[in-house]
Amino acid sequence: MSREFSRTERVAEQLQRELAQILQREIKDPRVGMPTVLAVEMTRDLQHAKVFVSFLGKDEPEEVEQALKILDKAEGFIRSSLAGRVRMRVVPQLHFVHDTSLSRGQAMSSLIKKARSKDSDQPSDTE
């Protein structure tokens, strides 16, 4: 039986799609780079949205922090753009958070490859 989605999950998915377009097309600050909206978590009352973003080519913590500050300052503009695209009585306050899951996943993947290559280089006991 398929699982039904709650209203907060449906709204979060819609906001994720719209925010991704807004951040990629309308935020022109080069210090932000190429932001990617990975997920949106909504509160049950739909008043606050935690937006998980990553930035392509921004590996240094200082660069990421600066990009997050720029997005926080542009929150009013982003919310007004969002209000024109989404039919909601109140557009939620946006809280931008850097999502490190992609970089952690890549680091884990490289560690696994490294360990496997070391295992294949060593002679096995059965030979």
Buried (B, 14 or more C-beta within 10 A) or exposed (E): EEEEEEEBBEBBBBBBEBBBEBBEEEBEEEEBBEBBBBBBBBEEEBEEBBBBBBBEEBEEEEBBEBBBEBBEEBBEEBBEBBEEBBEEEEBBEBBBEBBEEEEEEEEEEEEEEEEEEEEEEEEEEEE
